[in-house]
Amino acid sequence: MLICGFLGFTSGLPLFVLLNLVQAWLRTEGVTLKTISLFALIQFPYTWKFLWAPVMDRFAIPGLGRRRGWMALAALAVMGAIAALGQLDPRSQLAAVVVVATLLAFFSASLDIVIDAFRRDILADSEQGLGTAIHVNAYKLAGLIPGSLALILADHLPWDVVFPITAAFMLPGLAMTLVVAEPKLRGTAPVSLSDAVILPLREFLARGGWSQALWLLGFIFLYKLGDSLATSLSTVFYLDLGFSKTQIGLIAKNVGLWASVVGGLLGGAWLLTLGINRGLWLFGALQVLSILGFAVLAKVGAEPVALAVAIGFEAFASVGLGTAAFTAFIARSTDRRYSATQFALFTSLASVPRTFANAGAGLVVEQTGWFSFFLICALLALPGLFLLPRVAPWQAR
């Protein structure tokens, strides 16, 4: 569980650099809202990471192994990309910013592939709920660095110093990677690259046929759609309401962090008694309500207490409870022999809304306003719940 915590932090940091720090950086440098929202498209590696995941299932890095080797290599690449971003000027080098940010997304997605597989390999099925909750908590804890500390530092230091400081927080995870043991393989690993591609898909389809596979994939795509869209421009939303960067760092990010920690720990404990299926039902309903909290905040305006309540409830219900159940469901749906490929396939599908639907979020906000935007997000959260009787029946444990 300690390993899950360290690697969860390492996995989350680069994503929050893209979602929070880069957003704030571009906005303060005068980049338009429409252009910032289009930056969601650079996250396409999270959507397509299943294409190179078989390479990580098949090959090992000499001296470190199949899982640890790829983790170390990807973590080093992420550190370099984060540090490099701060050396660019988005006003005159926007194209270079896009390239480096895309590389960061690619390295981060690769790191996610192997960390997810590593966690699946070292935990028994009965431990997936709690291990996932700890991973998710640490994942969100990482958001405190680019979403809080870095924003506060940016009020006092130049960006070319802020980004390397942020990159240095990858070091604890890298150190953990070098000292833990390589997980023992349960079963036979793919012996060729073609097997690493074909066998995971064949095993997945053999469970319930094409029909059940499509229902499952549809659910994974839809379950977090509304919440993902609602939080896609959260930093810009807070800035447009009139909050300062320091207020966002101290109030929004910290309240959200600790609410998600409490929600994640409670979610992991409740999943032991509720079961993953019932957790998806109950926590999913709370996710919808939490989105409506942002709509209320849009009406209230720059009121610090309202900001704390709205972000805290969303973090508790969606980031803490909902994500714990959802990620545990994905882990349970993978075969350990092909955990990197199958986990990457499922999480890639889950990231499609964040990458492509979110790219148009800025245009929707400009056309409808923040209040109506969040009502639309709440409606988009419902279809995933309607699929629960098919993929996660309430009575099935």
N, C-alpha and C positions, 0 to 999 in steps of 0.2 A: 504493500500500500504506500510506503514511503517512496518507492521507485515510481509508482503511478503519479504521485504528487510532483516530483521533480520533473518528470518528462511531460506532464500536463502543462506545467509552467513554460517549458521550452517550446512546446507545440503552439501555445497560444500567443506568445509574444510577437512573432512576425505578422500574424493576422491582424492584431490590434494596431500594429504600426501602420498597416495599410488602411484599416478602417477608421482609426482615430487620429493618429499623429500626422499622417500624410494629408488627411482632410483639413485639419487645422492649419497646417503649414501652407497648403495651397490657398486657403481662404484668406489668411492674413497677408499673403503675398499678392493678393488682388485677382486671383483666378476666379472666373464666373461660376455660379452655382451649377449651371447646366454642364459645364466642362468637368466640374468635380464629380457630379453624378455619373458621368460617362467613364470616370476612372474605375467604376465597379467592373467594367469589362476587362481590366487587366488581371482580374482574379480568375480568368478562365482556366488556368492550370488546376484549380481546385475542382473544376467540373470534369476535366479530362484526365485526371491523374491515374485513373484505372488503365490508361493506355500503356504507361511504363511501369505500373506496379508489378506485372509478371517478372520483369527484370530483377526486382528486389526479392521476389520469391525464389527465383532460380539461382542467382549468383550471390557469392559472398565476397566481402573485402578481405584480402589476405591479412591474417594476424588478428582480426577483430571478429569475424564471423558474419553470418547472413543478416542479422538484425543490428548488432552493435556497430558494425562497420558502416552501414548506410546511414545510421543515426549520426555518427561522428562527422562523416563527410558532408551531410546536408546541413548540420548545425554550423559548421565552419563557413559554408557558402552563404547561409543566411546572415551571419555576422558581417561578412564582407559587404553584402548588398545593402544592409541597413546603414552601415557607416558611409558607404559611397553616396547614398541619397543626399545626405546633408552637404555634400560638396558641390551640389548643383544649384542653379538659380532657375526656379520655375518660370520666371517672367521671360527669360531669354533662352532657356534650355529645356523647354517643356517636352520636346521630343525625347531628349536624353532621360528626363525624369520618367517618362512612360516606359522606356526600355529597361531602366534599372528596376523600376517598380514591378514590371512584368517578370523579370528575372527573380526578384525577391519572392513573388507569388509562386513561381515554379519551384524554387528551392524549399519554400515553406510547405507547399503541397507534398513534395517528396518526403520531407521530414514527417509530415502527418501520416503518410502511408506506412512508414516503418515503425513509428511510435505506436500507432493503432494496432499493427500486427504484433509488436512486441508485447503490448498489454494483453491482447487476446491470448498469446502463447503462454504467459506466465500465470494467468488467473484461471481457476476452475469455473465452470458454468455458474455455480452457486455464488461465486465471488464477483461476477461481472457487474451486478448492480452497485455494490459498494465501491468496487474499484473504479467504475465509471464515474460515480459521484465525486470521488476524490480527484480523479483526473480532471473532471469538468470544473471543480472548484479551483484547482491550481491553474487551469487554463484561463479562467476568468481573473484569477489573482494576477496573472501576467498582464492583464489589461490595465492594471494600476500603474504600470511603468510608462507605456506610451500615452495612456489616456489621462494620467494625473501628474505623475512626477515630471515627465517630459514637457507637459504643457506649462507647468509652473516654472520649470527651468527656462522655457522659451521666453518668459517675460523678463528674464535677467541675463540670458546668454544667447549668443548667435546660434543659428540653426546648425552650422557646421561643427559645433561642439555638442549640441543636444543629441544629434543622431548617433555619433560614436558612443556616447555615454549609454544610450539606450541599447546599442548593440552589445555592450559589455555584459548585459544581464543574461545573455545566452550562455555564459561561461559555467554557471552551476550545473545546468543540464548536460553540457559537454563533459564536465568532470564526472558526473554520475554515469554517463555512457561508458566511460573508460574503466570504471571500477566494478560495475555489476557483471554478473555472469551471463553468458549467452544462454538463452532458454533452450531446454532440451526439446527436440522435435518429437511430437506425438504422431506417429505415422510416417509415411514416406514422402519426402519432398519431391517436387517435380525434377525429373532428370534431364529435361531439355526445355528450351524456351517455348517450343510449341506446346508441350505438356503444361507449362505454366500458364499458357493462354487458354487452352481448350478445356483442361480438366476442371478448373474452377467453375466455368460456365456449365459444363455437363453435369457436375454434381448439383449445382443450384437448380437447374431445370428438372433434374430427376426427383426432387423432393415432392413436388405437387403438380408437375406439368407446367405448360406454358400459361394456362389460365391463372393459377395461383401465383406464379412468378410475376405476372403483369399486375395483379392486385397489390402484391407486396411492393413492387417498384413504384406504383402510383401513390401508395401511402407514404413511402419515404420521400417522394417529391413534394407532397402536399402538406405534410404534418406541420412543418415549421415555416410554411410560405408566408402567412400573414405576419408572424412575429419578425421574420427576417426582413421583410419589406419595411415594417414599421420602424425598425432600428437602423436602417441602412444609412440614413442621413441624420442620425441623432445629434452628433456634434454640431452640425450646421443648424439644426433645429434649435438647440440651446443658444447658439450665438445669435440667431435671428430673433429670438424672444427677448434678447437684451442682456443675457448673462455674460460676464467677463470670463476669460480663459481660466483665471484663478478660481472663480466660483465653480466653473465646470469641473476643474481638477479636484477641488476640495469637497464639493457637495455631491454632484452627480456621480462621479466615478467612485468615490469612497462609499457612499450609501449603496450604490449598485453592487459594488464588490462584496460588501459584508452581507447584504441581503441575499446575493447569489450563493455565498458560502453557506449561510444558514439553510437556504432552500436546498442546496445540493446535499448537505449532510442529512437533513431530514428526509429528502427524497430517497437517498440511498438506504436509510434505515427503514422507511416505509415500504420500499420495494421488497424488502425481506419478508414482510408480512402480507402486503397487498398482492405481490406478484407484479411482473412487468406489464401484463395486459391491463389490469385495473389501474395501474399507475398512469398508463397512457390515456385512459378515459378521464380520470379525475384531473390530472395535471394539464391535459389539453384544454379542458373547460376553463381552468384558471388562466391559461395563456390568452384566451380570447378576452377575458375581462381585463387583463393587464394592458392590452392594446388600447382599450377604451380609456384607460388612465391617461394616456398621452393626449387623447382628444380633449379631455378635461383640462389638462395643462395648457393646451393651445388656447383655450378660452380664458384661463386665469391669467396667463402672461408671466412676466419675470418675477415670480414669487418664490423665494428660496424654499419655503416649507412645502409648497405644492410640488416643486421640482423633486425634492427628497422623497415625498410620498409616491409620486408617479414612477420614478425610476426605481425606487426600492421595491414596489409591488411587482413591477415587470421583471426585475432581476430575480426576485424570490420565486415567482410563479413560472416564468418561462425559462430563464437561464439556469435557475437552480433545479426546480422540480421537473419541468418539461424536458430539458436537455438530458438530465440524468436517466429518465425513463426511455427516451428516444435512442440515446446512444447505447444503453444496455440492450435494447431491442435489436439494434443493428449488430452488436457483438454476438448476441445469441443466435443470430441468423447466419453466422459465418462458420465455415469449416476450418479447423486449425491448420490443416495441411496447406490451405490456400488463403490464409487469413489476410495477407497483404493485398492480394488481388481482389478478393470479395469485399473486404472492408473498404478498399478504395473505390470499388464500383458503387457501393451503397452510399458512402459519404459524398462521392462525386455527384450523384444524383440529387442528394439533399442540398448541395451547394448551388445547383442550377438557379433557383430563385434569387439567391443572394448575388449571383454574378450577372444574370441577364435581366430579370425582372427589375432588380434594383437600379439598373442602368437608366431606366426611364423614370425613376422616382422623382428626380428633380423637375422633369417636365410636368408630371402629375401635380406636384406641389404648386408649381407656377400657375397651373390651370384651375386648381380647385381650392388651394389654401391648405394650411396644415391640418385644420380641424376635419375637413372632409376627407383628406388623405388618410387619416387614421381610422375613420369609419370604413373606408374601402379596405384597409388592411384587416380590420376585424372581420369583415365579410369573407375575405380570402382565407381566413384561418379556419372556416367551417368545413370545407370539403374534406380535409384530412380526417376530421372527427367522424364524418359520415362513413368512412371506410373501415373504421375500427371493428364493427361486427364481423367483417370478412377476414381481416388479418390478425386481429387480437381480440377474440370474443371475451366478453366480461366473465363468463363462467369458466373459461379454460385457464388453468393455472400454468 
